[in-house]
């Protein structure tokens, strides 16, 4: 099967179901490129494929491992699996979460940059935080095209606004204008010298021949797929930080010369500052509730043992009762803290 001359990658998060439905419904029947979609659905069952099929004139399906992207098709990342391009094929993997989510947008965009170079067209739609920004940077670094939904037109402007701040975007348009724009872009030929088909798992001896931008993408892709020496990959793109990974508690490395700041651990988890803040906040919240549970159990256990010793050992009973009261005071103080509304900026 012939390799497509262009490929379109689309990422969305909050508000993405409606946006993706409207966008794909407007694509022409003869759309000349494959379309790969990532929506932040986590591990939850998704009916996105069925929703898109109702209005989209193209062949819509959930992506299959090993499938070749074909023009005129739309493939959707399944729940709890990253969708990436390796060796010209779609690869589905439960590798480490990126930006605290799986499937994530950045892995698909990064792999497309390695595989398709300037032939890649990346699109960031509505969503919070900033997944997709680093992926668009990767596509631009190899000569590809960056398209962003106008934040004023998005249900959630966070992701498109982040892309606009940190990427030299080629097109920023409202959703209604995007089908015609993508059809026009997908139909344009690309300088073959700029489109360098690659392999995200390329042999090490090919690394020296890559541009610095592609070398960075190669190292990140290898880390994501769990291939090669993770220490060598990390040393090539970053330096140790003072933070630990909230997903696996491994050391996080800060990537060099990137904005917004990004961090990776050796197991493959990746974060921007904002996604790391969200993950750490959730971890802290879980730890506080666990502490409350432990204090309440301590209070109950000490009170029960104090009652058991009341007649046989009054001194021990008094000591245990005091410990129970102390644990109760701590538990009540912690519960008041947990029940307090969060500040608006959180």
C-alpha positions in Angstrom: 0.0 0.0 0.0 1.3 3.4 -0.9 2.4 5.7 1.9 0.1 8.8 2.2 1.6 12.1 1.1 0.1 13.9 4.1 -1.3 12.9 7.4 -3.6 14.9 9.8 -3.3 14.5 13.6 -6.0 16.0 15.8 -6.0 16.3 19.6 -8.8 17.4 21.9 -9.8 17.3 25.6 -12.7 19.0 27.4 -15.3 19.9 25.0 -13.7 17.7 22.4 -16.6 15.4 21.6 -18.7 18.2 20.1 -15.7 19.8 18.4 -14.5 16.5 16.8 -18.0 15.6 15.7 -18.5 19.0 14.0 -15.1 19.0 12.4 -15.2 15.5 11.0 -18.7 16.0 9.7 -17.4 18.8 7.5 -14.6 16.9 5.9 -15.2 16.1 2.2 -15.8 12.5 1.0 -12.6 12.6 -1.0 -10.4 13.8 1.8 -6.9 13.0 0.6 -5.1 12.1 3.8 -5.5 9.8 6.9 -6.9 11.5 10.0 -5.8 10.2 13.5 -7.7 11.5 16.5 -6.8 11.6 20.2 -9.4 12.6 22.8 -8.6 12.5 26.5 -10.9 9.7 27.5 -8.6 7.9 30.0 -9.6 4.3 30.7 -13.3 5.0 30.3 -15.4 3.3 27.7 -15.9 5.7 24.8 -18.6 5.9 22.1 -16.7 8.6 20.1 -16.4 6.3 17.1 -20.2 5.8 16.9 -20.9 9.5 17.4 -18.5 10.4 14.6 -19.8 7.7 12.2 -23.3 9.3 12.3 -22.2 12.4 10.5 -18.7 11.9 9.1 -18.6 10.9 5.4 -15.2 9.1 5.8 -14.5 5.6 7.1 -14.4 6.0 10.9 -13.2 3.3 13.2 -11.2 2.7 16.4 -7.6 2.3 15.5 -6.2 -1.2 15.3 -2.6 -2.2 16.3 -0.5 -2.6 13.1 -2.9 -0.8 10.8 -1.6 1.3 7.9 -3.0 4.8 7.8 -5.0 5.3 4.6 -6.3 8.4 2.9 -10.0 9.0 3.5 -10.1 7.3 6.9 -10.5 8.5 10.4 -9.0 6.5 13.2 -9.7 7.1 16.9 -7.3 6.3 19.8 -9.0 3.6 22.0 -9.4 4.1 25.8 -6.3 3.7 28.0 -3.9 3.3 25.0 -1.5 5.7 23.4 -1.7 5.8 19.6 1.6 6.4 17.9 3.1 5.8 14.4 6.1 3.4 14.2 7.5 2.2 10.9 4.6 3.6 9.0 2.0 1.7 11.0 -0.3 2.6 13.8 0.9 1.2 17.1 -1.2 1.0 20.3 0.6 0.9 23.6 -0.2 1.1 27.3 3.2 2.8 27.9 3.5 5.4 30.6 1.0 8.2 30.8 2.0 11.6 29.5 0.6 14.8 31.0 -1.2 12.6 33.5 -3.3 10.9 30.8 -3.5 8.0 28.4 -4.2 8.3 25.5 -2.3 11.6 25.2 -1.9 13.9 22.3 1.9 14.6 22.5 3.0 11.0 21.8 1.0 10.8 18.6 2.2 14.2 17.4 5.8 13.4 18.3 5.7 10.1 16.5 4.2 11.7 13.4 6.9 14.3 13.4 9.5 11.4 13.3 7.6 9.4 10.8 6.3 12.0 8.4 8.4 15.1 8.9 7.0 18.1 6.9 4.1 15.9 5.7 2.5 16.0 9.2 -0.4 18.4 10.0 -1.1 18.8 13.7 -4.3 20.2 15.0 -5.0 21.2 18.7 -8.7 21.8 19.6 -10.5 22.6 22.8 -9.2 21.5 26.2 -7.7 22.5 29.5 -4.0 22.6 30.5 -1.4 22.1 27.7 -1.2 18.6 26.2 -0.5 19.0 22.5 1.8 22.0 22.8 5.0 19.9 22.9 3.6 17.8 20.1 3.0 20.8 17.9 6.5 22.0 18.6 7.8 18.6 17.4 5.8 18.9 14.2 7.0 22.4 13.5 10.6 21.4 14.3 10.6 19.1 11.3 8.8 21.4 8.9 5.3 20.3 9.5 2.1 22.4 9.8 0.5 23.6 13.0 -3.2 24.4 13.2 -5.0 25.6 16.3 -8.6 26.3 17.1 -9.2 29.9 17.9 -9.4 30.0 21.8 -12.3 32.4 21.6 -14.2 29.7 19.6 -13.2 26.8 21.9 -15.4 25.4 24.7 -12.2 25.3 26.8 -9.5 27.7 25.6 -6.5 26.3 27.7 -4.9 23.9 25.2 -5.2 26.1 22.1 -4.1 29.2 24.1 -1.0 27.3 25.3 -0.2 26.3 21.7 -0.5 29.8 20.5 1.9 31.0 23.3 4.6 28.5 22.7 4.4 27.4 19.0 4.8 29.4 15.8 1.3 28.3 14.6 0.6 28.4 10.9 -3.2 28.7 11.2 -5.5 29.8 14.0 -9.2 29.5 12.9 -12.7 28.9 14.2 -13.9 25.3 14.1 -16.4 26.1 11.3 -13.5 27.0 9.0 -11.3 24.1 9.9 -12.7 21.3 7.5 -12.0 23.4 4.4 -8.6 24.5 5.7 -7.6 20.9 6.4 -8.8 19.7 3.0 -6.7 22.4 1.4 -3.6 21.6 3.4 -3.9 17.9 3.0 -4.1 18.3 -0.8 -0.9 20.3 -1.1 2.3 18.5 -2.0 5.3 18.8 0.3 8.9 19.1 -0.6 10.2 15.5 -0.4 13.5 16.7 0.9 11.7 18.2 3.9 9.6 15.2 4.5 12.0 12.7 6.0 10.2 9.4 6.7 11.6 8.0 9.8 11.2 5.2 12.3 10.6 6.1 15.9 12.7 3.1 16.9 15.4 3.8 14.3 18.8 2.1 14.7 21.3 3.9 17.0 23.8 4.4 14.1 21.2 6.5 12.3 21.1 8.9 15.3 24.2 10.9 14.3 22.8 11.6 10.9 19.6 13.2 12.3 19.2 16.9 12.9 19.4 18.0 16.6 15.6 18.5 16.6 15.0 14.9 15.3 17.5 13.6 17.8 15.5 15.0 20.7 12.3 13.5 19.3 14.1 10.2 18.8 15.3 10.1 22.5 11.8 11.0 23.8 10.2 8.4 21.6 12.6 5.7 22.8 11.8 6.6 26.4 8.1 6.5 25.7 8.4 3.1 24.1 10.8 1.7 26.7 13.6 1.1 24.2 17.3 1.5 24.5 19.3 2.8 27.6 17.0 5.1 29.5 19.9 6.9 31.2 21.5 7.7 27.9 18.3 9.0 26.5 17.7 11.2 29.6 21.2 12.6 29.6 20.9 13.5 25.9 17.8 15.7 26.5 17.8 16.9 30.1 19.2 17.0 33.6 18.1 15.7 37.0 15.6 17.8 38.9 14.6 18.0 42.5 11.1 16.5 41.8 9.8 12.9 41.8 7.3 11.4 39.4 3.8 11.4 41.0 2.9 8.3 38.9 5.8 6.0 39.8 7.9 8.0 42.4 11.0 7.8 40.2 13.3 10.8 39.7 12.2 13.4 37.2 14.6 14.9 34.7 14.0 18.5 33.4 14.3 18.7 29.6 16.7 21.3 28.3 15.7 24.4 26.4 12.0 23.8 26.1 9.0 26.0 26.9 6.8 25.4 28.7 9.0 23.5 31.1 8.7 19.7 30.7 10.0 16.8 32.8 10.4 13.1 32.3 11.2 10.0 34.4 13.1 7.0 33.2 9.9 4.8 33.1 8.4 7.1 30.4 6.0 9.4 32.3 6.1 13.0 31.0 4.7 16.2 32.4 4.6 19.9 31.7 4.6 22.2 34.7 0.9 22.5 34.6 0.2 18.8 34.3 2.7 18.0 37.0 1.0 20.6 39.3 -2.3 18.8 38.7 -0.9 15.4 39.4 1.0 16.5 42.5 -2.2 18.2 43.8 -4.2 15.1 43.3 -1.5 13.0 45.1 -1.4 15.4 48.0 -5.2 15.3 48.3 -5.2 11.5 48.3 -2.4 11.5 50.9 -4.4 13.9 53.2 -7.5 11.7 53.0 -5.3 8.6 53.8 -3.9 10.5 56.8 -7.5 11.3 58.0 -8.4 7.7 57.6 -5.4 6.6 59.7 -6.1 9.2 62.4 -9.7 8.1 62.7 -8.7 4.5 62.9 -6.1 5.3 65.6 -8.7 7.2 67.6 -11.1 4.3 67.4 -8.5 1.7 68.3 -7.1 3.7 71.2 -10.6 4.3 72.6 -11.5 0.7 72.3 -8.3 -0.5 74.1 -8.8 2.2 76.8 -12.3 0.7 77.5 -10.8 -2.8 77.7 -8.2 -1.7 80.3 -10.5 0.6 82.4 -10.9 -2.0 85.2 -7.7 -4.0 85.0 -5.2 -1.2 84.4 -6.6 2.3 85.0 -3.2 4.0 84.3 -2.9 2.3 80.9 -6.5 3.1 80.2 -5.9 6.7 80.9 -2.9 6.8 78.6 -4.8 5.1 75.8 -7.8 7.5 76.3 -5.4 10.5 76.0 -4.0 9.1 72.8 -7.5 8.6 71.4 -8.4 12.2 72.2 -5.2 13.5 70.6 -5.8 11.5 67.4 -9.4 12.8 67.4 -8.3 16.4 67.7 -5.8 15.9 64.8 -8.5 14.2 62.7 -11.0 17.0 63.2 -8.4 19.7 62.3 -7.4 17.7 59.2 -11.1 17.2 58.2 -11.7 21.0 58.5 -8.8 21.6 56.2 -10.0 19.1 53.7 -13.5 20.5 53.7 -12.3 24.0 53.1 -13.1 25.3 49.5 -10.0 25.5 47.3 -8.9 29.0 46.2 -10.2 30.0 42.8 -6.8 29.7 41.1 -6.8 25.9 41.8 
